[in-house]
Amino acid sequence: MEKTISSSMLCDFENHLKLDEKSENTVKKYLRDIDAFARYAEGREVTKSLVLDYKSALAEEYELSSANSMIAAVNAFFRFLGWGELCIKQFKIQRKAFCSEERELTKDEYFRLVNTAKQKGNERLNLILQTICGTGIRVSELRFITVEAVRKGEAVVSCKNKTRTVFIVRGLQKKLLNYAKRNRIATGCLFLTKAGKPMERCSIWREMKRLCKDAHVSPAKVFPHNLRHLFARTFYGIEKDIAKLADILGHSNINTTRIYIITTGEEHKRKMENMKLII
């Protein structure tokens, strides 16, 4: 029987993902990736040869890590349809020993962003930056930073079918409570739009980008997830406990945590210089 993709299949798969309690962002990502494959197929029969051609096309257009995430989505779709024989292998990627300095946010750059937000009178953004970087939460988890959580000094975060407790240090707790009081937020989510809805990732991303020029920070380094990376590297630099860090970040796979704590090339070279192995 000929295998072709229909809109009803996509709807059924979307419902499957939701019933499987995938996050809203994960569902959108899967559907976007599958739609990209469907457009590539253009109504043609889906065969193993076609899927392998698509894999080659992905390698030419995307970084391998991005291509792998798109392949994972398509494979999941195939398994849902009972087309497991069409699943393909992801690209093998060698784990990096160090990260690019052009992408990693430093502590000094983070401080400049925070201070620039303050100078521009954007207290909400100032505190969003400090909340993400000071707790290590994902930007999508900001909705769990409620007035009640801040008063308690800890937030219970549910994400990706896991629940964990995120502690709010006293300095941040004081700042957030004062912010809530000044803005007359008595209960619920702390970071709201003018319409009273929780701030969304894209809005936070745009506001962060507007700080770059005045903060003298490369826009390539400025996005919410880099604050989480900075938290991870700073914590690991003090504790040197990757298992504990994985728990704090909500990672089920410690290999994911390793990505967060790799040093920059400059740090890597400095450590090699300190080895004093050249006579």
C-alpha positions in Angstrom: 0.0 0.0 0.0 1.4 3.4 -1.0 2.4 5.6 1.9 1.6 9.3 1.6 1.1 12.0 4.3 -2.3 13.6 4.8 -3.5 16.5 7.0 -5.5 14.0 9.0 -2.4 12.1 9.9 -0.8 15.3 11.2 -3.9 16.1 13.3 -3.9 12.6 14.8 -0.2 12.8 15.6 -0.7 16.2 17.2 -3.4 14.7 19.5 -1.1 11.8 20.3 1.7 14.2 21.4 -0.7 16.1 23.6 -2.1 13.0 25.2 1.5 11.9 25.8 1.8 15.2 27.8 4.4 16.7 25.5 5.0 20.4 26.2 3.4 23.0 23.9 6.7 24.0 22.5 7.7 20.4 21.8 4.4 19.8 20.0 4.9 22.9 17.8 8.5 21.8 17.1 7.5 18.3 16.0 4.7 19.6 13.8 6.9 22.2 12.2 9.6 19.6 11.4 7.1 17.1 10.0 5.5 19.8 7.9 9.0 20.6 6.5 9.3 16.9 5.5 5.8 16.9 4.0 6.7 19.9 1.9 9.8 18.2 0.7 7.8 15.0 -0.2 5.3 17.2 -2.2 2.7 14.4 -2.2 5.1 11.8 -3.4 5.1 8.3 -2.0 7.1 8.1 1.2 9.8 5.5 0.7 13.1 4.8 2.5 14.9 6.3 -0.5 13.0 9.5 -0.3 13.7 9.8 3.4 17.4 9.3 2.9 17.4 12.0 0.2 15.7 14.3 2.7 18.4 13.5 5.2 21.1 14.5 2.7 19.2 17.8 2.0 19.1 18.6 5.7 22.8 18.1 5.9 23.3 20.8 3.2 21.0 23.3 4.8 21.3 22.9 8.6 23.9 22.3 11.3 24.0 18.6 12.1 22.5 19.0 15.5 19.5 20.8 14.1 19.2 18.2 11.3 19.2 15.5 14.0 16.4 17.1 15.9 14.3 17.2 12.7 15.1 13.6 11.9 14.0 12.6 15.5 10.6 14.3 14.9 10.1 12.5 11.5 11.1 9.2 13.0 8.6 9.7 15.8 5.9 10.4 13.3 6.8 7.3 11.3 6.6 5.1 14.4 3.2 6.6 15.3 1.9 5.6 11.9 3.4 2.1 12.1 6.0 3.0 9.4 9.0 2.0 11.6 10.8 0.6 8.6 11.2 4.1 7.2 13.0 5.4 10.3 16.6 6.6 9.6 19.7 7.0 11.7 20.8 10.4 12.9 24.1 12.0 12.0 27.0 11.1 14.2 28.4 14.2 15.9 31.6 14.2 17.8 31.2 15.8 21.2 33.0 19.2 21.4 35.8 19.5 23.9 35.1 23.3 24.2 32.5 25.8 23.1 32.7 28.8 20.8 33.6 32.1 22.5 31.4 33.8 20.0 28.3 32.1 21.5 28.9 31.8 25.2 27.8 34.7 27.5 30.3 35.7 30.1 29.5 36.8 33.6 30.6 40.4 32.9 28.4 40.5 29.8 25.5 39.3 31.8 26.1 42.0 34.4 26.2 44.6 31.6 22.8 43.4 30.2 21.2 43.5 33.6 22.5 47.0 34.3 21.5 48.2 30.9 17.9 47.0 31.4 17.9 48.9 34.7 19.3 52.1 33.0 16.5 51.9 30.4 13.9 51.7 33.1 12.9 48.1 32.2 12.6 46.6 35.7 10.7 43.6 34.5 13.3 42.6 32.0 16.1 43.3 34.6 14.5 40.9 37.0 13.7 38.3 34.3 17.4 38.2 33.4 18.3 37.8 37.1 15.6 35.2 37.7 16.6 32.9 34.9 20.4 33.3 35.5 20.0 33.1 39.3 17.9 29.9 39.4 18.9 28.1 36.1 15.3 27.7 35.0 14.2 27.5 31.3 12.5 30.6 30.0 9.3 28.5 29.5 9.4 27.9 33.3 9.1 31.5 34.3 5.3 31.0 34.7 6.1 29.0 37.8 7.8 32.0 39.5 4.6 33.1 41.2 4.1 35.5 44.1 3.4 32.5 46.3 6.6 30.8 45.2 8.7 33.9 45.8 7.3 34.3 49.4 8.1 30.6 50.1 11.6 31.0 48.6 11.1 28.0 46.2 9.1 27.2 43.1 7.7 23.8 42.1 8.4 23.5 38.4 6.7 20.9 36.2 8.3 20.4 32.7 8.8 17.5 30.3 6.8 15.1 32.6 9.2 15.9 35.5 8.7 18.0 38.7 11.5 19.6 40.6 11.9 22.3 43.2 13.8 25.4 42.3 15.2 27.5 45.1 15.1 31.3 45.0 18.0 32.9 46.9 17.3 35.6 49.5 18.7 38.4 47.4 16.5 37.6 44.4 13.5 36.9 46.7 13.7 40.4 48.2 13.9 42.0 44.7 11.0 40.0 43.4 8.8 40.7 46.4 9.5 44.4 46.1 8.7 44.3 42.4 5.4 42.5 43.1 4.5 45.1 45.7 5.2 48.1 43.5 3.2 46.6 40.6 0.4 45.4 42.9 0.7 41.8 41.9 -0.8 40.0 44.9 -1.0 36.4 43.5 -0.1 34.2 40.6 2.6 34.7 37.9 5.0 37.5 38.5 6.1 38.5 35.0 3.1 39.7 33.1 2.3 41.6 29.9 0.3 44.8 30.0 -2.7 42.6 29.2 -2.0 40.6 32.4 -0.8 37.5 30.6 2.4 35.6 31.4 5.4 36.8 29.3 6.2 34.7 26.3 9.6 33.5 25.1 9.6 35.5 21.9 8.8 38.8 23.7 11.6 38.2 26.2 13.9 37.3 23.4 13.1 40.6 21.5 13.5 42.7 24.6 16.9 41.1 25.4 18.1 41.8 21.8 17.3 45.5 22.3 19.9 45.7 25.1 22.8 44.5 23.0 24.0 47.7 21.5 24.0 49.8 24.7 25.4 46.8 26.7 28.2 46.3 24.2 27.3 42.6 23.9 27.2 40.6 20.7 23.6 39.8 19.7 24.8 36.2 18.9 25.3 35.7 22.7 22.0 37.2 23.8 19.1 34.8 24.1 17.3 33.4 27.2 18.8 29.9 27.2 22.4 31.3 27.4 21.4 32.6 30.9 20.7 29.0 31.9 24.1 28.0 30.5 25.8 30.7 32.5 24.1 29.4 35.7 25.2 25.9 34.9 28.9 26.8 34.3 29.0 29.0 37.4 27.4 26.3 39.6 29.7 23.6 38.3 32.7 25.8 38.7 31.9 26.0 42.5 30.5 22.5 43.2 32.1 20.3 40.5 29.1 17.9 40.9 27.6 17.2 37.5 24.9 14.8 39.0 23.6 17.5 41.3 23.6 20.1 38.5 21.6 17.7 36.3 19.0 17.5 39.0 18.9 21.2 39.4 18.5 21.8 35.7 15.9 19.0 35.4 17.9 16.9 33.0 17.2 13.2 32.9 20.4 12.5 30.9 23.7 13.6 32.3 25.1 13.9 28.8 22.8 16.8 28.2 24.3 18.5 31.3 27.8 18.1 29.9 26.9 20.3 27.0 26.1 23.1 29.4 29.5 23.1 31.2 32.0 22.8 28.5 34.6 25.6 28.6 35.5 28.1 25.9 38.5 27.5 23.7 40.4 30.3 25.5 39.8 28.6 28.9 40.8 25.3 27.4 44.1 26.8 26.1 44.8 28.5 29.4 44.4 25.2 31.3 46.8 23.5 28.8 49.3 26.3 29.4 49.1 25.7 33.1 50.0 22.1 32.6 53.7 23.3 32.1 54.6 20.3 30.0 56.8 22.1 27.5 60.4 22.4 28.7 
